[in-house]
Amino acid sequence: MNVPATIPHRLPMPKIEGVDDRTWQVLTQVIFPNAKTSQAIVMAVDYCRVRHLDIMKRPVHIVPMWNSTLGREVETIWPGISEIQTTAARTKAWAGMDPPQWGEDQTELFKGRKKVFLEKGSRFQWQEDTKEVTFPESCAVTVYRMIEGQRCAFTEPVCWLEAYSRSGGRDSELPTDMWLKRPRGQLHKVAKAASLRAAFPEETDYSAEEMAGKEIEAGGVVIDAELPPEEVWEGNEADKLANAVKAGNETMRKSQARPLYTELAAEVENSLSEEKLKIWMLDNRQRIGLLPPDWQQHLRLACKQKLLWFEEHANKAGKLNPQNDLSDPQATKVVYRAPNIVRIDNEDFGDPKTWKAIPELEESGILDVAPQAAALSPAIQKEIIAVNEDLWSIGNLKDLTEVQAQAEHRLKRCGNLAKLVAGVLIEDRKQQIIESER
């Protein structure tokens, strides 16, 4: 008897009531071919069940977006324009819509970056590009709703330049492929969604067409799971890094290793004694060995520099130097502190010229201690400022422990760079308190 071959799943299949192997294949390969996590598809299925929608008709879309609060990219669920129209129709109050009213056509040149895939699969590199686009300046669609027997009109004009999706995020002007191919069609969808939302505010949400390429702080259905890197990996985290090193894939290797490097760098930065640092180095040899060669060298050099500092100032850090005159009361006030020597290279977080600190961050003095804070999003910069204010509101090491725990909780989902910046600020404040108590 011939047994049909089992087609491997593109994404792991979770247990979902009413979804069998074939249905999961359709969901992952046809309905949501660009989904990066199983969790996103599960949330889309749940959304459609609650709203009594047929998921096979693609009423919702999975949209990758940059979440400024979390400091990372997430997958979100947003209704398509068809779902918004279906929801409006179910109210029995939708009384039709007029044809679109277009603004004048204009042509502009857009510059920015886009993903160029290197081979079949998901490996890509960013490439600068320039496109000339002719598009309508605006679009307005009038939607009608019956209110107490009256046919009421709702119109929300939408400007193309404010609505279009960007291929490289907020720092790029280049439209996405869909907005390049259908500059009028995409704007028409957004205009319909805006007017339907005005007419039925209690029933509708922003559409996927509006949210693609945008940045959010909250909204939609945010998937808690971290998105995997664009490269497809196999095995556990250690194997992923080892395979990357063997493959010689420098870019993806660093992308995959950056969270580990950030964690190790913060641990070296916060080491308090020569003995503890030596023990840490022995315990973490394998973890350090997983890093790219240049990052390994950077981290080992940082350890060596700090060990030398501990050795040279063993009698000065926290106690008197034997060479000092014990009868001199000023001798107890000599202060020596290890400089913050562990830093993540600026290029790992983009060109410093593109960093933009909010005014409050510039005035706080944080940039003097941790300049990479300017690479954070405005929302996370505000969180860092709040952490810094908490640190300077206390004056003893006992309270510092409590504030540190609060900071870790506050920044739990703000990304590794935010945690590293906070670690530097905490260590800096700790040394200030130690110095003031001497």
C-alpha positions as CSV (number, residue, x, y, z in Angstrom):
1,M,0.0,0.0,0.0
2,N,1.3,3.4,-0.9
3,V,1.4,5.8,2.0
4,P,1.5,9.5,1.0
5,A,4.6,11.3,2.2
6,T,4.2,13.7,5.1
7,I,5.0,17.3,4.1
8,P,7.2,18.9,6.8
9,H,5.6,21.8,8.5
10,R,7.1,25.3,7.9
11,L,6.3,26.2,11.5
12,P,5.8,23.8,14.5
13,M,2.2,22.7,14.8
14,P,0.6,23.5,18.2
15,K,-2.5,21.8,19.5
16,I,-5.5,23.8,18.2
17,E,-9.0,22.5,18.5
18,G,-10.5,21.8,15.0
19,V,-7.2,22.3,13.2
20,D,-5.7,19.1,11.7
21,D,-2.4,18.6,9.9
22,R,-3.7,19.6,6.5
23,T,-5.4,22.7,7.8
24,W,-2.2,23.7,9.5
25,Q,-0.4,23.3,6.2
26,V,-2.9,25.6,4.5
27,L,-2.6,28.2,7.2
28,T,1.2,28.3,7.2
29,Q,1.8,27.8,3.5
30,V,-1.1,29.7,1.9
31,I,-3.0,31.9,4.3
32,F,-0.1,33.2,6.3
33,P,3.1,32.4,4.3
34,N,5.1,35.2,5.8
35,A,4.3,34.4,9.5
36,K,7.4,33.9,11.6
37,T,5.9,32.3,14.7
38,S,3.3,29.7,15.3
39,Q,1.9,31.9,18.1
40,A,0.9,34.5,15.6
41,I,-1.1,32.1,13.6
42,V,-2.8,30.7,16.8
43,M,-3.8,34.2,17.8
44,A,-5.2,34.9,14.3
45,V,-7.2,31.7,14.6
46,D,-8.5,32.7,18.0
47,Y,-9.3,36.2,16.8
48,C,-11.4,34.8,13.9
49,R,-13.3,32.4,16.1
50,V,-14.2,35.1,18.6
51,R,-15.4,37.4,15.7
52,H,-17.1,34.5,13.9
53,L,-15.0,34.9,10.8
54,D,-13.8,32.4,8.2
55,I,-10.0,32.5,8.5
56,M,-9.7,30.8,5.1
57,K,-11.0,34.1,3.5
58,R,-8.0,36.0,5.0
59,P,-10.0,38.5,7.1
60,V,-6.9,39.3,9.2
61,H,-3.2,39.8,8.5
62,I,-0.1,39.1,10.5
63,V,2.0,42.3,10.4
64,P,5.6,42.5,11.7
65,M,6.0,45.9,13.5
66,W,8.6,47.6,15.7
67,N,7.3,47.9,19.2
68,S,9.0,51.0,20.7
69,T,7.9,50.0,24.3
70,L,9.5,46.5,24.0
71,G,12.4,47.7,21.9
72,R,12.1,44.9,19.4
73,E,10.1,43.7,16.4
74,V,6.9,41.8,17.2
75,E,4.2,40.2,15.1
76,T,0.8,41.8,15.5
77,I,-2.7,40.8,14.3
78,W,-4.7,43.5,12.4
79,P,-8.0,43.2,10.5
80,G,-7.9,43.6,6.7
81,I,-10.2,46.0,4.9
82,S,-12.5,43.1,4.1
83,E,-13.0,42.3,7.8
84,I,-13.7,45.9,8.6
85,Q,-16.4,46.0,5.9
86,T,-17.8,42.7,7.1
87,T,-18.1,44.0,10.6
88,A,-19.8,47.2,9.5
89,A,-22.3,45.2,7.4
90,R,-23.2,43.0,10.3
91,T,-24.4,46.0,12.2
92,K,-27.3,46.4,9.7
93,A,-26.6,50.1,9.9
94,W,-24.1,50.5,7.0
95,A,-25.9,52.4,4.3
96,G,-23.2,52.2,1.5
97,M,-20.3,54.4,0.4
98,D,-19.5,56.8,-2.4
99,P,-16.8,56.4,-5.0
100,P,-13.4,57.7,-3.9
101,Q,-12.5,61.3,-4.4
102,W,-8.9,61.7,-5.5
103,G,-6.4,64.5,-5.0
104,E,-4.1,65.7,-7.7
105,D,-1.4,63.3,-8.9
106,Q,2.2,64.2,-7.9
107,T,5.5,62.5,-8.6
108,E,8.3,62.3,-6.0
109,L,11.7,60.6,-5.7
110,F,12.0,58.3,-2.6
111,K,15.3,57.1,-1.2
112,G,15.9,54.5,1.5
113,R,16.8,50.9,2.2
114,K,15.1,47.6,1.3
115,K,15.7,43.9,1.9
116,V,17.5,42.1,-0.9
117,F,17.4,38.3,-0.4
118,L,20.7,36.6,-1.1
119,E,19.3,33.2,-2.0
120,K,16.1,31.2,-1.8
121,G,15.1,31.3,1.8
122,S,15.4,34.1,4.3
123,R,18.9,35.4,4.2
124,F,19.0,39.0,3.2
125,Q,21.0,42.2,3.3
126,W,19.9,45.8,3.4
127,Q,20.5,47.7,0.1
128,E,20.0,51.4,-0.6
129,D,17.6,52.1,-3.4
130,T,15.8,55.0,-5.1
131,K,12.3,54.9,-6.6
132,E,10.2,57.5,-8.5
133,V,6.5,57.2,-7.6
134,T,3.5,58.9,-9.1
135,F,0.7,58.9,-6.6
136,P,-2.6,60.8,-5.7
137,E,-2.0,63.4,-3.1
138,S,-5.1,62.3,-1.1
139,C,-8.2,60.1,-1.2
140,A,-11.5,60.6,0.5
141,V,-14.3,58.0,0.7
142,T,-17.7,58.9,2.2
143,V,-19.4,56.2,4.2
144,Y,-23.0,56.3,5.3
145,R,-24.6,54.9,8.5
146,M,-28.2,54.9,9.5
147,I,-28.7,56.7,12.9
148,E,-32.2,57.0,14.2
149,G,-33.6,56.6,10.7
150,Q,-31.3,59.3,9.2
151,R,-28.6,58.4,6.6
152,C,-25.5,60.2,8.0
153,A,-22.3,60.7,6.1
154,F,-18.8,60.2,7.5
155,T,-15.7,61.2,5.5
156,E,-12.1,61.0,6.6
157,P,-9.6,62.3,4.0
158,V,-6.2,60.5,3.9
159,C,-3.0,61.9,2.5
160,W,-0.7,59.4,0.6
161,L,2.5,60.7,2.2
162,E,1.1,60.2,5.7
163,A,-0.4,56.8,5.0
164,Y,2.1,54.8,2.9
165,S,4.2,52.0,4.4
166,R,7.9,52.2,4.5
167,S,10.1,49.3,3.5
168,G,13.0,50.1,5.9
169,G,11.1,51.4,8.9
170,R,10.8,54.9,10.2
171,D,14.4,55.9,9.1
172,S,13.6,55.1,5.4
173,E,11.5,57.0,2.9
174,L,11.2,54.1,0.4
175,P,7.7,52.7,0.0
176,T,7.1,49.0,0.3
177,D,6.6,46.9,-2.8
178,M,2.8,46.9,-2.5
179,W,2.7,50.7,-2.3
180,L,5.0,50.9,-5.3
181,K,2.8,48.6,-7.4
182,R,-0.6,49.9,-6.2
183,P,-0.2,53.5,-5.0
184,R,-3.9,54.2,-5.7
185,G,-5.3,50.9,-4.6
186,Q,-3.5,50.9,-1.2
187,L,-4.5,54.5,-0.5
188,H,-8.1,53.6,-1.4
189,K,-8.1,50.8,1.2
190,V,-6.7,53.1,3.9
191,A,-9.3,55.8,3.1
192,K,-12.2,53.3,3.3
193,A,-10.9,52.0,6.6
194,A,-10.6,55.5,8.0
195,S,-14.1,56.5,7.1
196,L,-15.6,53.2,8.3
197,R,-13.8,53.7,11.6
198,A,-15.3,57.1,11.9
199,A,-18.8,55.7,11.2
200,F,-18.5,52.7,13.4
201,P,-16.0,53.6,16.1
202,E,-17.3,50.9,18.5
203,E,-17.0,48.1,16.0
204,T,-13.7,48.7,14.0
205,D,-10.0,49.0,14.5
206,Y,-7.1,50.2,12.4
207,S,-6.5,48.0,9.3
208,A,-3.4,46.0,8.3
209,E,-3.0,48.2,5.3
210,E,-2.7,51.2,7.6
211,M,-0.3,49.6,10.2
212,A,2.2,47.8,7.9
213,G,5.6,49.5,8.2
214,K,4.6,51.6,11.2
215,E,5.9,51.7,14.7
216,I,3.6,51.1,17.7
217,E,3.8,51.4,21.5
218,A,0.7,49.3,22.1
219,G,-2.3,48.0,20.1
220,G,-3.2,45.1,17.9
221,V,-2.4,41.6,19.3
222,V,1.3,41.5,20.3
223,I,2.9,38.1,20.3
224,D,5.0,37.6,23.4
225,A,7.4,35.2,21.7
226,E,10.6,36.7,20.3
227,L,10.7,36.7,16.5
228,P,13.4,34.3,15.2
229,P,16.2,35.8,13.1
230,E,15.7,35.9,9.4
231,E,18.1,33.1,9.0
232,V,16.6,29.6,9.6
233,W,18.3,27.9,12.4
234,E,18.2,24.3,13.8
235,G,18.8,23.0,17.3
236,N,19.2,24.8,20.6
237,E,20.8,28.2,21.1
238,A,24.4,26.9,21.5
239,D,24.1,24.8,18.4
240,K,22.7,27.8,16.5
241,L,25.7,29.9,17.3
242,A,28.1,27.0,16.6
243,N,26.5,26.3,13.2
244,A,26.7,30.0,12.4
245,V,30.4,30.1,13.2
246,K,31.1,27.1,11.0
247,A,29.1,28.6,8.1
248,G,31.2,31.8,8.3
249,N,28.0,33.9,8.2
250,E,29.4,37.0,9.9
251,T,26.2,39.2,9.7
252,M,23.8,36.6,10.9
253,R,26.3,35.3,13.4
254,K,26.5,38.7,15.1
255,S,22.8,39.2,14.9
256,Q,22.3,35.9,16.7
257,A,25.1,36.4,19.2
258,R,24.3,40.0,20.2
259,P,22.0,39.2,23.1
260,L,24.6,36.8,24.5
261,Y,27.4,39.4,24.1
262,T,25.2,42.1,25.8
263,E,24.6,39.8,28.8
264,L,28.3,38.9,29.1
265,A,29.4,42.5,28.8
266,A,27.1,43.6,31.5
267,E,28.4,40.9,33.8
268,V,32.0,42.0,33.3
269,E,31.0,45.6,33.8
270,N,29.3,44.9,37.1
271,S,32.1,42.6,38.5
272,L,33.2,43.9,41.9
273,S,36.5,42.1,42.7
274,E,39.4,40.4,41.0
275,E,38.5,37.1,42.6
276,K,34.9,37.2,41.4
277,L,36.0,38.2,37.9
278,K,38.5,35.3,37.6
279,I,35.8,32.8,38.7
280,W,33.4,34.3,36.2
281,M,35.9,34.0,33.4
282,L,36.4,30.3,34.2
283,D,32.7,29.6,34.4
284,N,31.9,31.4,31.2
285,R,34.7,30.2,28.8
286,Q,32.3,28.2,26.8
287,R,29.8,31.0,26.4
288,I,32.5,33.5,25.4
289,G,33.8,30.9,22.8
290,L,30.4,31.1,21.1
291,L,30.9,34.7,20.2
292,P,32.3,36.0,16.9
293,P,36.1,36.1,17.0
294,D,36.3,40.0,17.2
295,W,33.8,40.1,20.0
296,Q,35.6,37.4,21.9
297,Q,38.8,39.5,21.7
298,H,37.0,42.6,22.8
299,L,35.5,40.9,25.8
300,R,38.7,39.2,26.8
301,L,40.6,42.5,26.5
302,A,38.0,44.1,28.7
303,C,38.4,41.4,31.3
304,K,42.2,41.8,31.2
305,Q,42.0,45.5,31.6
306,K,39.7,45.2,34.6
307,L,41.9,42.5,36.2
308,L,44.9,44.8,35.8
309,W,43.0,47.6,37.4
310,F,42.0,45.4,40.4
311,E,45.6,44.3,40.8
312,E,47.0,47.9,40.7
313,H,44.4,49.3,43.0
314,A,43.7,46.4,45.3
315,N,44.9,48.5,48.3
316,K,43.1,51.7,47.1
317,A,39.7,50.5,46.2
318,G,37.7,50.4,49.4
319,K,40.7,50.7,51.8
320,L,43.8,52.8,52.4
321,N,46.9,52.5,50.3
322,P,49.8,51.3,52.6
323,Q,52.0,53.9,51.0
324,N,49.7,56.7,52.2
325,D,50.4,58.5,55.4
326,L,48.0,57.0,58.0
327,S,48.2,60.2,60.0
328,D,46.9,62.2,57.1
329,P,43.1,62.4,57.4
330,Q,42.8,63.1,53.7
331,A,44.3,59.7,52.9
332,T,40.9,58.0,53.5
333,K,39.3,60.2,50.9
334,V,41.5,59.1,48.0
335,V,39.1,57.7,45.4
336,Y,39.9,55.2,42.7
337,R,37.3,53.5,40.6
338,A,37.4,51.3,37.6
339,P,36.4,53.0,34.4
340,N,33.4,51.6,32.5
341,I,35.5,49.6,30.0
342,V,32.9,47.3,28.5
343,R,30.9,48.8,25.7
344,I,29.1,47.5,22.7
345,D,30.6,49.0,19.6
346,N,28.5,51.9,18.2
347,E,28.1,50.2,14.8
348,D,26.1,47.4,16.5
349,F,23.3,49.8,17.1
350,G,23.5,51.8,13.9
351,D,25.3,54.9,12.9
352,P,25.6,57.3,15.9
353,K,24.8,60.1,13.6
354,T,21.3,58.7,13.4
355,W,20.8,58.5,17.1
356,K,18.4,61.0,18.5
357,A,18.1,61.8,22.2
358,I,15.0,63.4,23.5
359,P,15.6,66.7,25.3
360,E,15.0,65.2,28.7
361,L,17.7,62.6,28.1
362,E,20.2,65.3,27.0
363,E,19.6,67.3,30.1
364,S,19.8,64.3,32.5
365,G,23.5,63.7,32.1
366,I,22.9,60.0,31.2
367,L,24.7,60.4,27.9
368,D,27.9,61.3,29.7
369,V,27.9,57.8,31.3
370,A,26.1,55.7,28.6
371,P,26.0,57.5,25.2
372,Q,24.3,54.5,23.6
373,A,21.1,55.5,25.4
374,A,20.5,57.8,22.5
375,A,20.1,54.8,20.2
376,L,17.0,53.7,22.2
377,S,13.5,54.7,21.1
378,P,12.0,57.8,22.7
379,A,9.6,55.7,24.8
380,I,12.5,53.6,26.2
381,Q,14.6,56.7,26.7
382,K,11.9,57.9,29.0
383,E,12.0,54.7,31.0
384,I,15.8,55.1,31.3
385,I,15.3,58.6,32.6
386,A,12.8,57.3,35.2
387,V,15.3,54.7,36.3
388,N,18.1,57.3,36.6
389,E,15.8,59.6,38.7
390,D,15.0,56.7,41.0
391,L,18.7,56.0,41.4
392,W,19.5,59.6,42.4
393,S,16.6,59.7,44.8
394,I,18.3,57.3,47.2
395,G,21.6,57.7,49.1
396,N,22.6,54.3,50.5
397,L,23.4,50.9,49.2
398,K,20.5,49.2,51.0
399,D,18.0,51.3,49.0
400,L,20.0,50.8,45.8
401,T,19.3,47.1,45.9
402,E,15.5,47.8,45.9
403,V,15.8,50.4,43.2
404,Q,17.9,48.0,41.1
405,A,15.1,45.3,41.4
406,Q,12.5,47.9,40.3
407,A,14.7,48.9,37.3
408,E,15.0,45.3,36.2
409,H,11.2,44.9,36.4
410,R,10.6,48.2,34.6
411,L,13.0,47.3,31.7
412,K,12.1,43.6,31.6
413,R,10.7,43.9,28.0
414,C,12.7,46.9,26.8
415,G,15.5,45.1,25.0
416,N,19.1,44.2,25.8
417,L,20.6,47.7,25.1
418,A,18.2,49.3,27.7
419,K,19.3,46.7,30.3
420,L,22.9,47.4,29.6
421,V,22.5,51.1,29.9
422,A,20.6,50.7,33.2
423,G,23.4,48.4,34.4
424,V,26.0,51.1,33.7
425,L,23.9,53.7,35.5
426,I,23.4,51.5,38.5
427,E,27.1,50.8,38.8
428,D,27.9,54.4,38.4
429,R,25.5,55.4,41.1
430,K,26.8,52.6,43.3
431,Q,30.3,54.0,43.1
432,Q,29.0,57.5,43.8
433,I,27.4,56.2,47.0
434,I,30.5,54.3,48.1
435,E,32.6,57.4,47.5
436,S,30.2,59.6,49.5
437,E,30.3,57.2,52.5
438,R,34.1,57.1,52.7
